[in-house]
Amino acid sequence: MSAWAQDAMEWAVAEGILTGKNGSALDPQGTASRAEVATMLMRFTQSEDN
């Protein structure tokens, strides 16, 4: 993972927006499916409502 992304990744995991592949392994160099991006956006918008 690039150093500039470290804080953002830690924040997204702490907020539950990213949970990783199979619920634990992050793959920052991988690609995300359309469903994975939709899930991240849904979680992000729900976290903003709280």
mmJSON file of the N, C-alpha and C atoms, coordinates in Angstrom:
{"data_MODEL":{"atom_site":{
"group_PDB":["ATOM","ATOM","ATOM","ATOM","ATOM","ATOM","ATOM","ATOM","ATOM","ATOM","ATOM","ATOM","ATOM","ATOM","ATOM","ATOM","ATOM","ATOM","ATOM","ATOM","ATOM","ATOM","ATOM","ATOM","ATOM","ATOM","ATOM","ATOM","ATOM","ATOM","ATOM","ATOM","ATOM","ATOM","ATOM","ATOM","ATOM","ATOM","ATOM","ATOM","ATOM","ATOM","ATOM","ATOM","ATOM","ATOM","ATOM","ATOM","ATOM","ATOM","ATOM","ATOM","ATOM","ATOM","ATOM","ATOM","ATOM","ATOM","ATOM","ATOM","ATOM","ATOM","ATOM","ATOM","ATOM","ATOM","ATOM","ATOM","ATOM","ATOM","ATOM","ATOM","ATOM","ATOM","ATOM","ATOM","ATOM","ATOM","ATOM","ATOM","ATOM","ATOM","ATOM","ATOM","ATOM","ATOM","ATOM","ATOM","ATOM","ATOM","ATOM","ATOM","ATOM","ATOM","ATOM","ATOM","ATOM","ATOM","ATOM","ATOM","ATOM","ATOM","ATOM","ATOM","ATOM","ATOM","ATOM","ATOM","ATOM","ATOM","ATOM","ATOM","ATOM","ATOM","ATOM","ATOM","ATOM","ATOM","ATOM","ATOM","ATOM","ATOM","ATOM","ATOM","ATOM","ATOM","ATOM","ATOM","ATOM","ATOM","ATOM","ATOM","ATOM","ATOM","ATOM","ATOM","ATOM","ATOM","ATOM","ATOM","ATOM","ATOM","ATOM","ATOM","ATOM","ATOM","ATOM","ATOM","ATOM","ATOM"],
"id":[1,2,3,4,5,6,7,8,9,10,11,12,13,14,15,16,17,18,19,20,21,22,23,24,25,26,27,28,29,30,31,32,33,34,35,36,37,38,39,40,41,42,43,44,45,46,47,48,49,50,51,52,53,54,55,56,57,58,59,60,61,62,63,64,65,66,67,68,69,70,71,72,73,74,75,76,77,78,79,80,81,82,83,84,85,86,87,88,89,90,91,92,93,94,95,96,97,98,99,100,101,102,103,104,105,106,107,108,109,110,111,112,113,114,115,116,117,118,119,120,121,122,123,124,125,126,127,128,129,130,131,132,133,134,135,136,137,138,139,140,141,142,143,144,145,146,147,148,149,150],
"type_symbol":["N","C","C","N","C","C","N","C","C","N","C","C","N","C","C","N","C","C","N","C","C","N","C","C","N","C","C","N","C","C","N","C","C","N","C","C","N","C","C","N","C","C","N","C","C","N","C","C","N","C","C","N","C","C","N","C","C","N","C","C","N","C","C","N","C","C","N","C","C","N","C","C","N","C","C","N","C","C","N","C","C","N","C","C","N","C","C","N","C","C","N","C","C","N","C","C","N","C","C","N","C","C","N","C","C","N","C","C","N","C","C","N","C","C","N","C","C","N","C","C","N","C","C","N","C","C","N","C","C","N","C","C","N","C","C","N","C","C","N","C","C","N","C","C","N","C","C","N","C","C"],
"label_atom_id":["N","CA","C","N","CA","C","N","CA","C","N","CA","C","N","CA","C","N","CA","C","N","CA","C","N","CA","C","N","CA","C","N","CA","C","N","CA","C","N","CA","C","N","CA","C","N","CA","C","N","CA","C","N","CA","C","N","CA","C","N","CA","C","N","CA","C","N","CA","C","N","CA","C","N","CA","C","N","CA","C","N","CA","C","N","CA","C","N","CA","C","N","CA","C","N","CA","C","N","CA","C","N","CA","C","N","CA","C","N","CA","C","N","CA","C","N","CA","C","N","CA","C","N","CA","C","N","CA","C","N","CA","C","N","CA","C","N","CA","C","N","CA","C","N","CA","C","N","CA","C","N","CA","C","N","CA","C","N","CA","C","N","CA","C","N","CA","C","N","CA","C","N","CA","C"],
"label_alt_id":[null,null,null,null,null,null,null,null,null,null,null,null,null,null,null,null,null,null,null,null,null,null,null,null,null,null,null,null,null,null,null,null,null,null,null,null,null,null,null,null,null,null,null,null,null,null,null,null,null,null,null,null,null,null,null,null,null,null,null,null,null,null,null,null,null,null,null,null,null,null,null,null,null,null,null,null,null,null,null,null,null,null,null,null,null,null,null,null,null,null,null,null,null,null,null,null,null,null,null,null,null,null,null,null,null,null,null,null,null,null,null,null,null,null,null,null,null,null,null,null,null,null,null,null,null,null,null,null,null,null,null,null,null,null,null,null,null,null,null,null,null,null,null,null,null,null,null,null,null,null],
"label_comp_id":["MET","MET","MET","SER","SER","SER","ALA","ALA","ALA","TRP","TRP","TRP","ALA","ALA","ALA","GLN","GLN","GLN","ASP","ASP","ASP","ALA","ALA","ALA","MET","MET","MET","GLU","GLU","GLU","TRP","TRP","TRP","ALA","ALA","ALA","VAL","VAL","VAL","ALA","ALA","ALA","GLU","GLU","GLU","GLY","GLY","GLY","ILE","ILE","ILE","LEU","LEU","LEU","THR","THR","THR","GLY","GLY","GLY","LYS","LYS","LYS","ASN","ASN","ASN","GLY","GLY","GLY","SER","SER","SER","ALA","ALA","ALA","LEU","LEU","LEU","ASP","ASP","ASP","PRO","PRO","PRO","GLN","GLN","GLN","GLY","GLY","GLY","THR","THR","THR","ALA","ALA","ALA","SER","SER","SER","ARG","ARG","ARG","ALA","ALA","ALA","GLU","GLU","GLU","VAL","VAL","VAL","ALA","ALA","ALA","THR","THR","THR","MET","MET","MET","LEU","LEU","LEU","MET","MET","MET","ARG","ARG","ARG","PHE","PHE","PHE","THR","THR","THR","GLN","GLN","GLN","SER","SER","SER","GLU","GLU","GLU","ASP","ASP","ASP","ASN","ASN","ASN"],
"label_asym_id":["A","A","A","A","A","A","A","A","A","A","A","A","A","A","A","A","A","A","A","A","A","A","A","A","A","A","A","A","A","A","A","A","A","A","A","A","A","A","A","A","A","A","A","A","A","A","A","A","A","A","A","A","A","A","A","A","A","A","A","A","A","A","A","A","A","A","A","A","A","A","A","A","A","A","A","A","A","A","A","A","A","A","A","A","A","A","A","A","A","A","A","A","A","A","A","A","A","A","A","A","A","A","A","A","A","A","A","A","A","A","A","A","A","A","A","A","A","A","A","A","A","A","A","A","A","A","A","A","A","A","A","A","A","A","A","A","A","A","A","A","A","A","A","A","A","A","A","A","A","A"],
"label_entity_id":["1","1","1","1","1","1","1","1","1","1","1","1","1","1","1","1","1","1","1","1","1","1","1","1","1","1","1","1","1","1","1","1","1","1","1","1","1","1","1","1","1","1","1","1","1","1","1","1","1","1","1","1","1","1","1","1","1","1","1","1","1","1","1","1","1","1","1","1","1","1","1","1","1","1","1","1","1","1","1","1","1","1","1","1","1","1","1","1","1","1","1","1","1","1","1","1","1","1","1","1","1","1","1","1","1","1","1","1","1","1","1","1","1","1","1","1","1","1","1","1","1","1","1","1","1","1","1","1","1","1","1","1","1","1","1","1","1","1","1","1","1","1","1","1","1","1","1","1","1","1"],
"label_seq_id":[1,1,1,2,2,2,3,3,3,4,4,4,5,5,5,6,6,6,7,7,7,8,8,8,9,9,9,10,10,10,11,11,11,12,12,12,13,13,13,14,14,14,15,15,15,16,16,16,17,17,17,18,18,18,19,19,19,20,20,20,21,21,21,22,22,22,23,23,23,24,24,24,25,25,25,26,26,26,27,27,27,28,28,28,29,29,29,30,30,30,31,31,31,32,32,32,33,33,33,34,34,34,35,35,35,36,36,36,37,37,37,38,38,38,39,39,39,40,40,40,41,41,41,42,42,42,43,43,43,44,44,44,45,45,45,46,46,46,47,47,47,48,48,48,49,49,49,50,50,50],
"pdbx_PDB_ins_code":[null,null,null,null,null,null,null,null,null,null,null,null,null,null,null,null,null,null,null,null,null,null,null,null,null,null,null,null,null,null,null,null,null,null,null,null,null,null,null,null,null,null,null,null,null,null,null,null,null,null,null,null,null,null,null,null,null,null,null,null,null,null,null,null,null,null,null,null,null,null,null,null,null,null,null,null,null,null,null,null,null,null,null,null,null,null,null,null,null,null,null,null,null,null,null,null,null,null,null,null,null,null,null,null,null,null,null,null,null,null,null,null,null,null,null,null,null,null,null,null,null,null,null,null,null,null,null,null,null,null,null,null,null,null,null,null,null,null,null,null,null,null,null,null,null,null,null,null,null,null],
"Cartn_x":[0.848,0.0,0.895,0.48,1.225,1.111,2.181,2.216,1.112,0.81,-0.191,-1.594,-1.82,-3.147,-3.346,-2.308,-2.35,-3.442,-3.454,-4.446,-5.876,-6.091,-7.438,-7.902,-7.01,-7.358,-7.674,-6.87,-7.125,-8.471,-8.8,-10.084,-11.234,-11.125,-12.202,-12.428,-11.377,-11.516,-12.156,-11.691,-12.234,-13.717,-14.151,-15.556,-16.411,-15.775,-16.516,-16.86,-16.281,-16.548,-15.814,-14.607,-13.837,-13.711,-14.012,-13.858,-12.87,-12.474,-11.502,-12.133,-11.331,-11.769,-11.971,-13.043,-13.379,-13.454,-13.728,-13.931,-12.688,-11.478,-10.307,-9.117,-8.842,-7.628,-7.871,-7.196,-7.285,-6.399,-6.811,-6.064,-5.966,-5.152,-5.116,-4.602,-3.891,-3.4,-4.355,-5.401,-6.348,-7.412,-8.332,-9.453,-10.722,-11.687,-12.962,-14.052,-14.922,-16.052,-17.089,-18.02,-19.104,-19.882,-20.113,-20.846,-20.062,-18.738,-17.908,-17.918,-17.841,-17.887,-19.257,-20.318,-21.66,-21.795,-21.24,-21.294,-20.518,-19.332,-18.543,-19.282,-19.901,-20.637,-21.851,-22.538,-23.69,-23.239,-22.164,-21.656,-21.205,-20.583,-20.127,-21.309,-22.339,-23.488,-24.224,-24.275,-24.924,-24.107,-22.779,-21.947,-22.07,-22.341,-22.51,-23.827,-24.817,-26.127,-26.084,-25.113,-25.04,-24.374],
"Cartn_y":[-1.17,0.0,1.234,2.226,3.479,4.201,4.853,5.555,6.613,7.289,8.354,7.815,6.528,5.944,5.326,5.215,4.52,5.065,6.377,6.969,6.747,6.902,6.716,5.268,4.326,2.911,2.58,3.077,2.826,3.399,4.599,5.225,4.388,3.964,3.206,1.867,1.224,-0.036,0.227,1.273,1.6,1.94,2.559,2.934,1.786,0.664,-0.476,-0.366,0.615,0.793,-0.276,-0.582,-1.676,-2.79,-3.997,-5.138,-6.15,-6.024,-6.922,-8.103,-8.748,-9.957,-11.052,-11.776,-12.84,-12.32,-11.033,-10.47,-10.082,-10.249,-9.882,-9.39,-9.922,-9.579,-8.405,-7.288,-6.146,-6.394,-5.886,-6.045,-4.684,-3.767,-2.404,-2.288,-3.269,-3.233,-3.926,-4.561,-5.29,-4.379,-4.992,-4.246,-4.594,-3.707,-3.92,-4.159,-5.1,-5.349,-4.233,-4.188,-3.209,-3.403,-4.637,-4.923,-4.47,-4.655,-4.227,-2.707,-1.997,-0.53,-0.061,-0.699,-0.328,-0.531,-1.623,-1.889,-0.84,-0.47,0.562,1.894,2.265,3.527,3.499,2.37,2.243,2.397,1.705,1.803,3.223,3.891,5.269,6.199,6.089,6.985,6.69,5.427,5.088,5.583,5.566,6.036,7.546,8.267,9.716,10.09,9.194,9.47,9.372,8.683,8.477,9.615],
"Cartn_z":[0.0,0.0,0.0,-0.741,-0.784,0.547,0.934,2.225,2.325,1.217,1.255,1.526,1.293,1.481,2.864,3.635,4.922,5.848,6.072,6.982,6.499,5.186,4.639,4.772,4.528,4.668,6.123,7.041,8.462,8.889,8.399,8.723,8.169,6.91,6.274,6.979,7.424,8.161,9.527,10.217,11.54,11.472,10.375,10.203,9.68,9.323,8.802,7.33,6.648,5.222,4.417,4.821,4.227,5.242,4.81,5.703,5.16,3.923,3.324,2.626,1.828,1.128,2.161,2.043,2.996,4.431,4.584,5.909,6.678,6.077,6.862,6.051,4.898,4.147,3.204,3.459,2.559,1.346,0.199,-1.043,-1.723,-1.181,-1.698,-3.13,-3.618,-4.992,-5.966,-5.443,-6.279,-6.875,-7.56,-8.135,-7.355,-7.424,-6.741,-7.784,-7.496,-8.395,-8.227,-9.123,-9.039,-7.732,-7.349,-6.11,-4.886,-4.9,-3.771,-3.627,-4.749,-4.703,-4.212,-4.684,-4.227,-2.726,-2.219,-0.782,-0.002,-0.491,0.191,0.207,-0.907,-0.966,-0.036,0.016,0.916,2.371,2.734,4.105,4.427,3.46,3.679,3.92,3.096,3.274,4.578,4.985,6.243,7.419,7.318,8.427,8.59,7.524,7.585,8.262,8.226,8.822,10.347,10.88,12.338,13.037],
"occupancy":[1.0,1.0,1.0,1.0,1.0,1.0,1.0,1.0,1.0,1.0,1.0,1.0,1.0,1.0,1.0,1.0,1.0,1.0,1.0,1.0,1.0,1.0,1.0,1.0,1.0,1.0,1.0,1.0,1.0,1.0,1.0,1.0,1.0,1.0,1.0,1.0,1.0,1.0,1.0,1.0,1.0,1.0,1.0,1.0,1.0,1.0,1.0,1.0,1.0,1.0,1.0,1.0,1.0,1.0,1.0,1.0,1.0,1.0,1.0,1.0,1.0,1.0,1.0,1.0,1.0,1.0,1.0,1.0,1.0,1.0,1.0,1.0,1.0,1.0,1.0,1.0,1.0,1.0,1.0,1.0,1.0,1.0,1.0,1.0,1.0,1.0,1.0,1.0,1.0,1.0,1.0,1.0,1.0,1.0,1.0,1.0,1.0,1.0,1.0,1.0,1.0,1.0,1.0,1.0,1.0,1.0,1.0,1.0,1.0,1.0,1.0,1.0,1.0,1.0,1.0,1.0,1.0,1.0,1.0,1.0,1.0,1.0,1.0,1.0,1.0,1.0,1.0,1.0,1.0,1.0,1.0,1.0,1.0,1.0,1.0,1.0,1.0,1.0,1.0,1.0,1.0,1.0,1.0,1.0,1.0,1.0,1.0,1.0,1.0,1.0],
"B_iso_or_equiv":[0.0,0.0,0.0,0.0,0.0,0.0,0.0,0.0,0.0,0.0,0.0,0.0,0.0,0.0,0.0,0.0,0.0,0.0,0.0,0.0,0.0,0.0,0.0,0.0,0.0,0.0,0.0,0.0,0.0,0.0,0.0,0.0,0.0,0.0,0.0,0.0,0.0,0.0,0.0,0.0,0.0,0.0,0.0,0.0,0.0,0.0,0.0,0.0,0.0,0.0,0.0,0.0,0.0,0.0,0.0,0.0,0.0,0.0,0.0,0.0,0.0,0.0,0.0,0.0,0.0,0.0,0.0,0.0,0.0,0.0,0.0,0.0,0.0,0.0,0.0,0.0,0.0,0.0,0.0,0.0,0.0,0.0,0.0,0.0,0.0,0.0,0.0,0.0,0.0,0.0,0.0,0.0,0.0,0.0,0.0,0.0,0.0,0.0,0.0,0.0,0.0,0.0,0.0,0.0,0.0,0.0,0.0,0.0,0.0,0.0,0.0,0.0,0.0,0.0,0.0,0.0,0.0,0.0,0.0,0.0,0.0,0.0,0.0,0.0,0.0,0.0,0.0,0.0,0.0,0.0,0.0,0.0,0.0,0.0,0.0,0.0,0.0,0.0,0.0,0.0,0.0,0.0,0.0,0.0,0.0,0.0,0.0,0.0,0.0,0.0],
"pdbx_formal_charge":[null,null,null,null,null,null,null,null,null,null,null,null,null,null,null,null,null,null,null,null,null,null,null,null,null,null,null,null,null,null,null,null,null,null,null,null,null,null,null,null,null,null,null,null,null,null,null,null,null,null,null,null,null,null,null,null,null,null,null,null,null,null,null,null,null,null,null,null,null,null,null,null,null,null,null,null,null,null,null,null,null,null,null,null,null,null,null,null,null,null,null,null,null,null,null,null,null,null,null,null,null,null,null,null,null,null,null,null,null,null,null,null,null,null,null,null,null,null,null,null,null,null,null,null,null,null,null,null,null,null,null,null,null,null,null,null,null,null,null,null,null,null,null,null,null,null,null,null,null,null],
"auth_seq_id":[1,1,1,2,2,2,3,3,3,4,4,4,5,5,5,6,6,6,7,7,7,8,8,8,9,9,9,10,10,10,11,11,11,12,12,12,13,13,13,14,14,14,15,15,15,16,16,16,17,17,17,18,18,18,19,19,19,20,20,20,21,21,21,22,22,22,23,23,23,24,24,24,25,25,25,26,26,26,27,27,27,28,28,28,29,29,29,30,30,30,31,31,31,32,32,32,33,33,33,34,34,34,35,35,35,36,36,36,37,37,37,38,38,38,39,39,39,40,40,40,41,41,41,42,42,42,43,43,43,44,44,44,45,45,45,46,46,46,47,47,47,48,48,48,49,49,49,50,50,50],
"auth_comp_id":["MET","MET","MET","SER","SER","SER","ALA","ALA","ALA","TRP","TRP","TRP","ALA","ALA","ALA","GLN","GLN","GLN","ASP","ASP","ASP","ALA","ALA","ALA","MET","MET","MET","GLU","GLU","GLU","TRP","TRP","TRP","ALA","ALA","ALA","VAL","VAL","VAL","ALA","ALA","ALA","GLU","GLU","GLU","GLY","GLY","GLY","ILE","ILE","ILE","LEU","LEU","LEU","THR","THR","THR","GLY","GLY","GLY","LYS","LYS","LYS","ASN","ASN","ASN","GLY","GLY","GLY","SER","SER","SER","ALA","ALA","ALA","LEU","LEU","LEU","ASP","ASP","ASP","PRO","PRO","PRO","GLN","GLN","GLN","GLY","GLY","GLY","THR","THR","THR","ALA","ALA","ALA","SER","SER","SER","ARG","ARG","ARG","ALA","ALA","ALA","GLU","GLU","GLU","VAL","VAL","VAL","ALA","ALA","ALA","THR","THR","THR","MET","MET","MET","LEU","LEU","LEU","MET","MET","MET","ARG","ARG","ARG","PHE","PHE","PHE","THR","THR","THR","GLN","GLN","GLN","SER","SER","SER","GLU","GLU","GLU","ASP","ASP","ASP","ASN","ASN","ASN"],
"auth_asym_id":["A","A","A","A","A","A","A","A","A","A","A","A","A","A","A","A","A","A","A","A","A","A","A","A","A","A","A","A","A","A","A","A","A","A","A","A","A","A","A","A","A","A","A","A","A","A","A","A","A","A","A","A","A","A","A","A","A","A","A","A","A","A","A","A","A","A","A","A","A","A","A","A","A","A","A","A","A","A","A","A","A","A","A","A","A","A","A","A","A","A","A","A","A","A","A","A","A","A","A","A","A","A","A","A","A","A","A","A","A","A","A","A","A","A","A","A","A","A","A","A","A","A","A","A","A","A","A","A","A","A","A","A","A","A","A","A","A","A","A","A","A","A","A","A","A","A","A","A","A","A"],
"auth_atom_id":["N","CA","C","N","CA","C","N","CA","C","N","CA","C","N","CA","C","N","CA","C","N","CA","C","N","CA","C","N","CA","C","N","CA","C","N","CA","C","N","CA","C","N","CA","C","N","CA","C","N","CA","C","N","CA","C","N","CA","C","N","CA","C","N","CA","C","N","CA","C","N","CA","C","N","CA","C","N","CA","C","N","CA","C","N","CA","C","N","CA","C","N","CA","C","N","CA","C","N","CA","C","N","CA","C","N","CA","C","N","CA","C","N","CA","C","N","CA","C","N","CA","C","N","CA","C","N","CA","C","N","CA","C","N","CA","C","N","CA","C","N","CA","C","N","CA","C","N","CA","C","N","CA","C","N","CA","C","N","CA","C","N","CA","C","N","CA","C","N","CA","C","N","CA","C"],
"pdbx_PDB_model_num":[1,1,1,1,1,1,1,1,1,1,1,1,1,1,1,1,1,1,1,1,1,1,1,1,1,1,1,1,1,1,1,1,1,1,1,1,1,1,1,1,1,1,1,1,1,1,1,1,1,1,1,1,1,1,1,1,1,1,1,1,1,1,1,1,1,1,1,1,1,1,1,1,1,1,1,1,1,1,1,1,1,1,1,1,1,1,1,1,1,1,1,1,1,1,1,1,1,1,1,1,1,1,1,1,1,1,1,1,1,1,1,1,1,1,1,1,1,1,1,1,1,1,1,1,1,1,1,1,1,1,1,1,1,1,1,1,1,1,1,1,1,1,1,1,1,1,1,1,1,1]
}}}
